Amino acid sequence: MSEPFLSLCIPCYNEEAILHTTYPRIKEVLEAQGVAWELIFGDDGSTDRTLEILKEFAAKDEQVRYTTHFPNRGPGRAYKDMYEAARGEIIIMTDCDLAMTPEVAVPTFLETLKSAEVVIGSRYKGVKADYPLKRRLFSWGYIAMNRVLFNLKVLDTQTGSVGFYRRILPFLDLRADGPEMLLELIAQVGALNLKVEEVALPWVHDTTSGETPVWRTSAQMLAGTLKLRRRYGAFKRQASMKRA
């Protein structure tokens, strides 16, 4: 198999209910792009049949790969596992429920990356997400806090869909294991003055594989974000010294 141009990464935690729907749908999207690709699933210590199903996919399809660790450590850890395994020039990541419509997201990312180094799929830039009010309120509060802590202009810091060139990874210092790793990536990219584009994408709230516990997750993310802020100052100083 030739080296892929695109590595599409999907984190998984107890996703057995949707994997048999996600896999053929995303494969069809990838095949329509006209580039060499690989599909990497990152198992985050699932306790259901997720890993077993991923092994079945990989055994039947040489373009499918998976990473795994145990016990569960968080989506940030799964993403870092997949980044290490990825071989493509471009990495695109998206959630397993494909909430950010992949038929639109993947070609949009590939086109936008022709003139940018990082692309962020947004639920809020010019679109209204199909999202429960409670979740929207927590998201907007988190966005406002991050603008203050990291001076970010990005609206959607917790999007599950981001695309970037793999060549930027050696310049990043991604340490978070939880969902706040997405913020860590976006903040560090900003500190490096890389060209970032945020694009509006349709988003559908799907709870087939379970609903995120908002209060517990928000508390964990707040604690993780404050740790990021302490590390971010040092990273930003180092980035400034390298540019000088």
CORZILIN-V500900 format. One record per residue. N is the residue number from 1. RES is the residue in one small letter. SS is DSSP state (2 for helix, 1 for strand, 0 for the rest). PHI is phi in whole degrees, -180 to 180 (NA if undefined). OMEGA is omega in radians with two decimals (NA if undefined). Layout:
BEGIN
N_RES_SS_PHI_OMEGA ; N_RES_SS_PHI_OMEGA
END
This chain:
BEGIN
1_m_0_NA_-3.14 ; 2_s_0_-68_3.10 ; 3_e_0_-62_-3.11 ; 4_p_0_-75_2.99 ; 5_f_0_-87_-3.07 ; 6_l_1_-122_2.99 ; 7_s_1_-112_3.09 ; 8_l_1_-100_-3.01 ; 9_c_1_-112_-3.12 ; 10_i_1_-130_3.08 ; 11_p_1_-77_-3.10 ; 12_c_1_-136_2.97 ; 13_y_0_-141_-3.11 ; 14_n_0_52_-3.06 ; 15_e_0_-110_-3.06 ; 16_e_0_-59_-3.09 ; 17_a_0_-70_-3.03 ; 18_i_0_-123_-3.03 ; 19_l_2_-60_-3.10 ; 20_h_2_-72_3.00 ; 21_t_2_-94_-3.10 ; 22_t_2_-65_-3.03 ; 23_y_2_-59_-3.13 ; 24_p_2_-65_-3.14 ; 25_r_2_-68_-3.11 ; 26_i_2_-71_3.09 ; 27_k_2_-64_3.10 ; 28_e_2_-61_3.11 ; 29_v_2_-63_-3.11 ; 30_l_2_-64_-3.13 ; 31_e_2_-65_-3.12 ; 32_a_0_-82_-3.02 ; 33_q_0_-86_3.10 ; 34_g_0_74_3.09 ; 35_v_0_-132_3.06 ; 36_a_0_-70_-3.03 ; 37_w_1_-142_2.95 ; 38_e_1_-137_3.13 ; 39_l_1_-116_-3.10 ; 40_i_1_-115_3.02 ; 41_f_1_-99_3.12 ; 42_g_1_-114_-3.14 ; 43_d_1_-78_-3.09 ; 44_d_1_-103_3.08 ; 45_g_0_67_-3.13 ; 46_s_0_-62_3.12 ; 47_t_0_-111_3.07 ; 48_d_0_-103_-3.07 ; 49_r_0_-91_-3.08 ; 50_t_2_-55_-3.10 ; 51_l_2_-63_3.11 ; 52_e_2_-60_3.14 ; 53_i_2_-66_3.13 ; 54_l_2_-63_3.09 ; 55_k_2_-64_3.10 ; 56_e_2_-65_3.12 ; 57_f_2_-59_-3.08 ; 58_a_2_-66_3.14 ; 59_a_2_-69_-3.09 ; 60_k_2_-95_-3.02 ; 61_d_0_-134_-3.08 ; 62_e_0_-69_3.10 ; 63_q_0_-89_3.12 ; 64_v_1_-106_3.08 ; 65_r_1_-132_3.10 ; 66_y_1_-148_2.97 ; 67_t_1_-120_-3.13 ; 68_t_1_-157_3.00 ; 69_h_1_-152_3.13 ; 70_f_0_-150_0.07 ; 71_p_0_-82_3.10 ; 72_n_0_-58_-3.13 ; 73_r_0_-126_3.12 ; 74_g_0_121_-3.09 ; 75_p_2_-63_3.11 ; 76_g_2_-62_3.10 ; 77_r_2_-65_3.12 ; 78_a_2_-63_3.12 ; 79_y_2_-63_-3.13 ; 80_k_2_-64_3.05 ; 81_d_2_-59_-3.10 ; 82_m_2_-70_3.09 ; 83_y_2_-59_-3.14 ; 84_e_2_-66_-3.12 ; 85_a_2_-84_-3.01 ; 86_a_0_-65_3.12 ; 87_r_0_-116_-3.06 ; 88_g_0_-73_3.05 ; 89_e_0_-67_3.11 ; 90_i_1_-115_3.05 ; 91_i_1_-115_3.02 ; 92_i_1_-122_3.11 ; 93_m_1_-120_-3.14 ; 94_t_0_-152_-3.11 ; 95_d_0_-76_-3.06 ; 96_c_0_-66_3.13 ; 97_d_0_-80_3.11 ; 98_l_0_54_-3.11 ; 99_a_0_-61_3.08 ; 100_m_1_-90_-2.94 ; 101_t_0_-36_-3.04 ; 102_p_2_-66_3.11 ; 103_e_2_-62_3.07 ; 104_v_2_-99_-3.01 ; 105_a_2_-63_-3.03 ; 106_v_2_-63_3.11 ; 107_p_2_-65_3.10 ; 108_t_2_-65_3.11 ; 109_f_2_-62_-3.11 ; 110_l_2_-61_3.13 ; 111_e_2_-70_-3.10 ; 112_t_2_-68_3.14 ; 113_l_0_-71_3.03 ; 114_k_0_-70_-3.10 ; 115_s_0_-129_3.13 ; 116_a_0_-142_3.12 ; 117_e_0_-98_3.13 ; 118_v_1_-140_3.09 ; 119_v_1_-126_-3.13 ; 120_i_1_-116_3.06 ; 121_g_1_-79_-3.02 ; 122_s_1_-114_3.03 ; 123_r_0_-87_-2.97 ; 124_y_0_-123_-3.08 ; 125_k_0_-81_3.08 ; 126_g_0_79_3.11 ; 127_v_0_-134_3.05 ; 128_k_0_-112_-3.09 ; 129_a_0_-68_3.03 ; 130_d_1_-79_-2.90 ; 131_y_0_-141_3.10 ; 132_p_0_-57_-3.08 ; 133_l_2_-57_-3.12 ; 134_k_2_-59_3.13 ; 135_r_2_-67_3.13 ; 136_r_2_-65_-3.13 ; 137_l_2_-63_3.10 ; 138_f_2_-63_-3.13 ; 139_s_2_-64_-3.13 ; 140_w_2_-66_3.07 ; 141_g_2_-63_3.13 ; 142_y_2_-67_3.11 ; 143_i_2_-62_-3.14 ; 144_a_2_-61_3.13 ; 145_m_2_-63_-3.10 ; 146_n_2_-69_3.07 ; 147_r_2_-63_3.12 ; 148_v_2_-74_-3.04 ; 149_l_2_-72_-3.02 ; 150_f_2_-122_-3.14 ; 151_n_0_55_-3.08 ; 152_l_0_-91_3.05 ; 153_k_0_-100_-3.13 ; 154_v_0_-69_3.14 ; 155_l_0_-77_-3.02 ; 156_d_0_-108_-3.11 ; 157_t_0_-82_-3.12 ; 158_q_0_-118_3.04 ; 159_t_0_-61_3.06 ; 160_g_0_-88_-3.06 ; 161_s_0_-121_3.12 ; 162_v_1_-140_3.06 ; 163_g_1_-127_3.13 ; 164_f_1_-161_3.07 ; 165_y_1_-82_-3.10 ; 166_r_2_-60_-3.09 ; 167_r_2_-64_-3.13 ; 168_i_2_-83_-3.02 ; 169_l_2_-59_3.14 ; 170_p_2_-62_-3.13 ; 171_f_2_-91_-3.13 ; 172_l_0_-100_3.09 ; 173_d_0_-130_-3.04 ; 174_l_0_-87_-3.08 ; 175_r_0_-116_-3.06 ; 176_a_0_-69_3.07 ; 177_d_0_-100_-3.09 ; 178_g_0_-85_-3.13 ; 179_p_0_-64_3.11 ; 180_e_0_-69_3.07 ; 181_m_2_-60_3.09 ; 182_l_2_-63_3.08 ; 183_l_2_-64_3.12 ; 184_e_2_-58_3.12 ; 185_l_2_-62_-3.09 ; 186_i_2_-64_-3.14 ; 187_a_2_-65_-3.12 ; 188_q_2_-69_3.07 ; 189_v_2_-60_3.11 ; 190_g_2_-65_3.14 ; 191_a_2_-65_3.13 ; 192_l_0_-85_-3.14 ; 193_n_0_60_3.05 ; 194_l_0_-76_-3.14 ; 195_k_0_-78_-3.07 ; 196_v_1_-118_3.03 ; 197_e_1_-120_3.04 ; 198_e_1_-108_-3.05 ; 199_v_1_-118_3.11 ; 200_a_1_-75_3.14 ; 201_l_0_-138_3.08 ; 202_p_0_-65_-3.06 ; 203_w_1_-141_-3.10 ; 204_v_1_-124_3.14 ; 205_h_0_-79_-3.09 ; 206_d_0_-125_-3.11 ; 207_t_0_-111_-3.11 ; 208_t_0_-57_-3.11 ; 209_s_0_-95_3.11 ; 210_g_0_118_-3.13 ; 211_e_0_-109_3.12 ; 212_t_0_-69_3.08 ; 213_p_0_-70_-2.94 ; 214_v_2_-61_-3.06 ; 215_w_2_-64_-3.11 ; 216_r_2_-65_-3.13 ; 217_t_2_-64_-3.14 ; 218_s_2_-64_3.12 ; 219_a_2_-65_3.13 ; 220_q_2_-65_-3.13 ; 221_m_2_-68_3.11 ; 222_l_2_-62_3.12 ; 223_a_2_-62_3.14 ; 224_g_2_-65_-3.11 ; 225_t_2_-67_3.11 ; 226_l_2_-66_3.05 ; 227_k_2_-67_3.10 ; 228_l_2_-58_-3.08 ; 229_r_2_-62_3.12 ; 230_r_2_-66_3.13 ; 231_r_2_-77_-3.02 ; 232_y_2_-63_-3.14 ; 233_g_2_-59_3.13 ; 234_a_2_-66_3.14 ; 235_f_2_-63_-3.12 ; 236_k_2_-65_3.10 ; 237_r_2_-65_3.12 ; 238_q_2_-64_3.13 ; 239_a_2_-63_3.13 ; 240_s_2_-66_3.14 ; 241_m_2_-66_3.14 ; 242_k_2_-66_3.13 ; 243_r_2_-67_3.14 ; 244_a_0_-72_NA
END
